[in-house]
Amino acid sequence: MSLLIKNGRVVDPANKIDEVRDVLVEGSKISKVAAGIKVKADTTLDAAGKIVMPGLVDMHVHLREPGREDKETIASGTLAALKGGVTSVLAMPNTNPSMDSVDRVAFLQGIIEKNARGNVFICGAITQGRLGKALTDISALKKQGVVAVSDDGASVDSEQVMLEALKNARSNNVLVVCHCEDKSQSAGGVVNLGSISTRLGLRGISRESEYTRIERDIRLAEQAAAAVHIAHVSCKESVEIIARAKKRGIRVTAETAPHYFSLSEEALLGYDTNLKMNPPLRTREDVAAIKKGLKDRTIDAIASDHAPHTEHEKAIEFDRAEFGVIGLETELAVSITELVVPGIISWDTLAAALSLNPARILGINKGTLSSGSDADIIVVSPDQKWSVQKENIASQSKNSAFLGKSLLGIVAYTICNGQLAYQSSG
């Protein structure tokens, strides 16, 4: 089977392309990217006036299966991903049971093989049960196919355990993804600590609980001569610490999520539990710092931190509501609306943050339109406006931070492994 995408503005940072070209797909691979390709393909898509870029690689996704299929499943989560232009996801290990053994990873791989609509890569746990005490067998997990390890949702408090994890990961060429939170400083908090938390009468989560743990994990990574990836960066000090570490040559990369560069803590004044996440929404100054970090590429990647929850887990008192928001279907549009349209970053920088950089950080063969690479491609209508409505969300859970918001940018087509996997009804 062959597929030809005609007349689109091709944005491929891996090959420094940003111009109108055609893309030819043969089988599951990209065959050619050039102007004026003249072949008779089985399927031809006209992309005039649209952006053609590599499929998004979201390196921070909670698919909830196994254990909480009432929130999300491999099938529903990957459908939501395709709708949002995400062709590859990294499934985080805080499932029930957690991904802390070869048998459990193999079980999940069986579900993925049967039910996934897109590419799903697995992140194993750093410690058994994600309890921060006994290390998992990182070597065995790598042999089974995990591409990273993390205790996401929890930080490894013990410096000794964390240092050993980084050394083991380095030896096995596995990325360590750090949820940086010192719970001795954040315990009991539900929103950012500051004037807004006081107005709301809610306990605050200090920025120190994030950035002091980032400092520690970077220091340990330097000591172990290991690569380390910092998840969901939310505050100014964190960006500054990461920038300084990069200048010193430490192998650190970082991601943020769309809500951290588009919403501030002031959005919480309505007590909307769909805006409760960890780390929390911070100040306007932090939002500006995250945008600057993306512009100067201190922050390498944008990831959704897609965290689905049921209605009854969110439609309760703010203190008791679960942390987390969904984001697979909105991360591209929020990024276009908040970053590209205002001229903060270019399409090239956006494609790098959403596709190329996450793939390179994870060491997977994605995020590029190079000849011979996997045909994971999206065609985007950049100026098309749409409103985020609960009834149109493909994810099994509906806890979006952007319900009712108007966004720019709709995915017209998603091609995954050479197949037309999603087509917008619009």
C-alpha positions in Angstrom: 0.0 0.0 0.0 1.2 3.5 -0.8 0.1 6.9 0.4 1.0 10.3 -1.0 0.7 13.6 1.0 0.7 16.5 -1.5 1.4 20.2 -1.2 1.8 20.5 2.6 4.3 22.7 4.5 6.6 19.9 5.7 8.2 20.7 9.1 11.0 18.2 9.9 13.6 19.5 12.3 15.7 16.3 12.0 16.4 17.1 8.4 16.1 20.9 8.7 13.1 21.0 6.4 10.4 23.8 6.6 8.9 24.2 3.1 6.2 23.0 0.8 7.0 19.4 -0.2 5.3 16.1 -0.8 5.7 13.0 1.3 5.5 9.5 -0.2 4.8 6.5 2.1 5.2 2.9 0.9 4.2 0.2 3.3 5.0 1.2 6.8 8.0 3.5 5.9 8.6 6.9 4.5 9.9 6.5 1.0 10.6 10.0 -0.2 10.1 13.7 0.8 10.5 16.0 -2.1 8.7 18.7 -4.2 6.4 17.6 -7.0 6.4 13.8 -6.4 4.6 12.3 -9.4 3.5 8.7 -8.6 0.1 7.1 -8.6 -0.5 6.2 -4.9 -3.2 4.0 -3.5 -4.3 7.0 -1.3 -3.6 10.7 -1.9 -4.1 13.4 0.7 -4.2 17.1 -0.3 -2.3 19.0 2.5 -2.4 22.4 0.8 -2.5 25.1 3.5 -1.7 22.5 6.2 1.4 21.5 8.3 2.9 18.1 7.7 5.1 17.0 10.6 6.3 13.8 12.4 3.7 12.2 14.6 4.0 13.4 18.2 6.0 11.4 20.7 4.4 11.9 24.2 6.9 10.7 26.8 4.6 11.0 29.8 1.3 9.2 29.6 -0.8 7.3 32.2 -2.8 4.7 30.4 -4.1 3.1 33.7 -4.2 -0.4 32.3 -3.8 -2.8 34.1 -5.7 -2.0 37.3 -7.8 1.1 36.6 -9.6 0.4 33.3 -12.5 2.5 34.5 -10.3 5.5 33.9 -8.5 4.6 30.7 -7.4 1.5 28.7 -4.7 0.9 26.1 -7.4 1.0 23.5 -9.1 4.2 24.6 -5.9 6.0 25.4 -4.3 5.3 22.1 -7.4 6.4 20.3 -7.3 9.7 22.1 -3.6 9.9 21.2 -4.2 9.5 17.5 -7.0 12.2 17.6 -4.4 14.6 19.1 -1.7 13.7 16.6 0.2 11.5 19.1 1.5 8.3 17.3 3.9 7.1 20.1 3.4 7.2 23.9 5.5 6.2 26.9 3.2 4.4 29.3 4.2 5.3 32.9 4.6 2.5 35.4 2.2 3.5 38.2 -0.4 1.0 37.1 -1.9 -1.6 39.5 0.2 -3.6 39.8 3.2 -1.4 38.9 5.6 -2.3 36.1 8.3 -3.5 38.4 9.0 -7.0 37.0 9.6 -8.8 33.7 6.3 -10.8 34.1 4.3 -7.6 34.6 5.9 -5.9 31.6 5.3 -9.0 29.5 1.6 -9.0 30.5 1.3 -5.3 29.5 3.0 -6.0 26.2 0.4 -8.6 25.5 -2.4 -6.1 26.0 -0.6 -3.5 23.9 -0.1 -6.0 21.0 -3.8 -6.9 21.1 -5.4 -3.5 21.7 -3.1 -0.5 21.0 -4.1 1.7 18.0 -0.7 3.5 18.1 2.8 2.9 19.3 3.1 2.2 23.0 6.5 2.1 24.7 6.8 1.0 28.4 8.5 2.8 31.3 9.4 0.4 34.1 9.6 1.2 37.8 12.8 2.2 39.5 11.9 0.5 42.7 9.7 -2.4 43.6 6.2 -1.3 44.1 7.4 2.3 43.5 8.1 2.4 47.2 11.6 3.9 46.9 13.3 1.1 48.8 14.4 -2.0 46.8 15.6 -1.5 43.2 14.0 -3.4 40.4 16.1 -5.5 38.1 16.8 -2.7 35.5 18.9 -5.0 33.3 16.1 -7.6 33.1 13.5 -4.9 32.4 15.6 -3.5 29.6 16.0 -6.9 28.0 12.2 -7.3 28.2 11.8 -4.0 26.2 11.3 -1.1 28.6 12.9 2.1 27.3 13.0 4.1 30.6 12.5 3.7 34.3 10.7 6.0 36.7 8.8 5.9 40.0 6.5 8.5 38.5 4.0 9.8 41.0 6.7 9.4 43.6 10.3 10.5 44.0 13.0 8.2 45.3 13.8 9.8 48.7 16.9 7.7 49.5 20.0 9.2 47.9 21.7 5.9 48.1 18.9 4.1 46.3 18.7 6.8 43.7 22.4 6.8 43.0 22.5 3.1 42.6 19.5 3.3 40.2 21.3 5.9 38.1 24.4 3.7 38.0 22.4 0.6 37.0 20.5 2.6 34.4 23.8 4.0 32.9 25.2 0.4 32.7 22.1 -0.8 30.8 21.6 2.3 28.7 18.2 3.0 30.2 16.9 6.5 30.8 15.9 7.5 34.3 12.8 9.8 34.4 12.5 11.7 37.7 9.3 12.9 39.3 11.0 15.5 41.4 9.0 16.1 44.6 10.2 16.2 48.2 7.1 15.1 50.0 8.4 16.2 53.3 7.9 19.7 51.9 4.8 19.1 49.8 2.8 16.7 51.9 -0.8 17.7 52.4 -0.6 20.5 49.8 -3.1 20.7 46.9 -2.3 24.0 45.1 0.8 26.3 44.7 1.9 27.8 48.0 1.3 31.6 47.9 -1.4 34.3 48.0 -3.8 32.2 45.9 -3.6 29.2 48.3 -4.3 31.7 51.1 -7.4 33.1 49.3 -8.7 29.7 48.6 -8.1 28.4 52.1 -6.2 25.4 50.7 -2.8 24.0 51.8 0.0 24.9 49.5 2.8 23.0 47.7 6.0 24.9 47.8 8.2 25.4 44.7 11.1 24.3 46.9 9.6 20.8 47.0 10.2 20.6 43.3 13.4 22.5 42.6 15.4 21.2 45.6 14.7 17.6 44.5 15.7 18.6 40.9 19.0 19.9 42.2 19.6 16.6 44.1 18.7 14.3 41.2 21.0 16.3 38.9 23.8 16.1 41.4 23.4 12.4 41.7 23.3 11.9 37.9 26.5 13.8 37.6 28.0 11.6 40.3 26.9 8.5 38.5 27.9 9.9 35.0 24.3 9.0 34.0 21.6 10.6 31.9 18.6 11.9 33.8 15.3 13.3 32.5 13.3 15.7 34.7 9.5 15.3 34.3 6.8 18.0 34.4 8.9 21.1 35.1 6.6 23.8 36.6 8.5 26.7 38.1 11.2 29.3 37.3 13.9 28.0 39.7 13.7 24.5 38.1 14.3 26.0 34.6 17.3 27.9 36.0 18.8 24.9 37.7 18.4 22.8 34.5 20.0 25.5 32.4 23.0 25.8 34.7 23.4 22.0 34.7 23.3 21.8 30.9 26.0 24.5 30.7 28.2 22.4 32.9 27.8 19.5 30.5 25.6 17.3 32.7 23.4 14.9 30.7 20.1 16.3 31.8 17.0 16.7 29.7 13.6 18.1 30.8 9.9 18.3 29.8 7.0 20.4 30.7 3.3 20.1 30.1 0.9 22.5 28.2 -0.9 23.5 31.4 2.3 24.9 32.9 2.8 27.3 30.0 -0.9 28.3 29.4 -2.5 28.5 32.9 -1.5 30.1 36.2 -2.7 29.5 39.7 -5.3 32.3 39.3 -7.3 29.9 37.2 -8.0 28.0 40.4 -10.1 30.7 41.9 -13.2 28.9 40.7 -12.2 25.7 42.7 -12.3 23.7 39.5 -10.8 20.3 40.4 -10.0 19.7 36.8 -7.2 22.2 37.4 -5.8 20.2 40.3 -2.5 18.5 39.3 0.9 17.7 40.7 3.0 19.7 40.5 0.4 22.5 40.7 -0.3 25.4 38.5 2.2 28.1 39.5 2.4 31.9 39.2 2.4 34.1 36.1 6.1 34.5 36.5 6.6 30.8 36.4 4.4 30.5 33.2 6.6 33.1 31.6 9.8 31.2 32.7 8.4 28.0 31.2 7.8 29.7 27.9 11.3 31.2 27.9 12.7 27.7 28.7 11.0 26.3 25.7 12.1 29.2 23.5 15.8 28.9 24.4 15.5 25.0 24.5 16.5 24.6 28.1 13.3 22.6 28.2 13.7 19.9 25.6 10.2 18.4 25.3 6.5 19.0 25.8 4.5 16.0 27.2 0.9 15.8 28.3 1.3 14.0 31.6 -2.1 12.6 30.6 -3.7 11.5 33.9 -7.3 10.3 33.4 -9.6 10.1 36.4 -13.3 9.2 36.7 -16.0 11.8 37.3 -16.6 10.8 40.9 -12.8 11.2 41.7 -13.0 14.8 40.4 -16.5 16.0 41.2 -15.8 16.2 45.0 -14.2 18.7 47.4 -11.0 20.1 46.2 -8.9 18.7 49.0 -10.2 15.2 48.3 -10.1 15.2 44.5 -7.4 13.3 42.6 -4.4 15.1 41.1 -4.1 15.1 37.4 -5.6 16.1 34.0 -5.9 14.5 30.6 -4.0 16.1 27.7 -3.4 13.8 24.7 -6.1 15.4 22.6 -5.2 19.0 23.4 -1.4 19.2 23.8 -0.7 20.1 20.2 -3.5 22.7 19.9 -2.6 24.3 23.2 1.0 24.5 22.1 0.0 26.1 18.8 -2.4 28.5 20.5 0.0 29.6 23.3 3.4 29.2 21.7 3.3 29.3 17.9 0.6 31.8 17.2 2.0 34.5 19.6 5.4 34.0 18.0 7.1 32.6 21.1 8.5 29.6 19.2 8.6 28.5 15.6 6.9 25.5 14.0 10.4 23.9 13.8 11.0 24.3 17.6 7.5 23.0 18.3 8.1 19.9 16.1 11.4 19.3 17.9 9.7 19.6 21.4 6.8 17.4 20.5 8.3 14.8 18.2 12.1 14.8 17.6 13.5 15.5 21.0 11.3 13.0 23.0 12.2 10.3 20.5 15.9 11.1 20.8 15.7 11.3 24.6 14.1 7.9 24.7 16.3 6.4 22.0 13.5 5.3 19.8 13.3 5.5 16.0 10.5 8.1 15.8 10.1 11.8 15.4 11.5 12.2 11.9 10.4 12.2 8.3 13.7 10.8 7.0 13.6 8.3 4.1 13.3 4.8 5.5 11.9 5.9 8.9 8.6 4.7 10.3 5.7 6.4 8.6 4.3 8.2 11.6 3.0 11.5 10.2 0.4 14.1 11.1 -1.3 16.7 8.9 -2.5 19.7 10.8 -4.9 22.5 10.0 -3.1 25.2 11.9 -5.8 28.0 11.7 -8.8 25.9 12.4 -10.6 26.9 15.7 -12.3 24.4 17.9 -13.8 24.2 21.4 -12.9 21.6 23.9 -16.2 19.9 24.8 -16.7 16.9 27.1 -18.9 15.1 24.7 -16.2 15.2 22.0 -13.3 13.8 24.1 -12.2 10.3 22.9 -10.4 9.6 26.2 -12.4 7.4 28.6 -12.1 10.1 31.3 -13.0 13.8 30.6 -11.0 15.7 33.2 -9.4 18.2 30.9 -8.0 21.5 32.2 -9.3 23.2 28.9 -13.0 22.3 28.9 -14.9 25.1 27.2 -11.7 26.7 25.9 -11.3 27.7 22.2 -8.0 26.4 20.7 -6.3 26.7 17.3 -5.1 23.7 15.3 -6.9 20.5 14.4 -5.3 17.3 13.4 -6.8 16.5 9.9 -5.0 13.2 9.4 -2.9 10.9 11.6 -0.8 8.3 9.8 0.7 5.6 12.1 3.1 3.0 10.7 2.0 3.8 7.2 -1.8 3.4 7.9 -4.3 6.2 7.9 -5.3 5.8 11.6 -7.3 8.9 12.2 -9.2 11.4 10.1 -11.0 14.5 11.4 -14.7 14.7 10.6 -14.1 18.4 10.0 
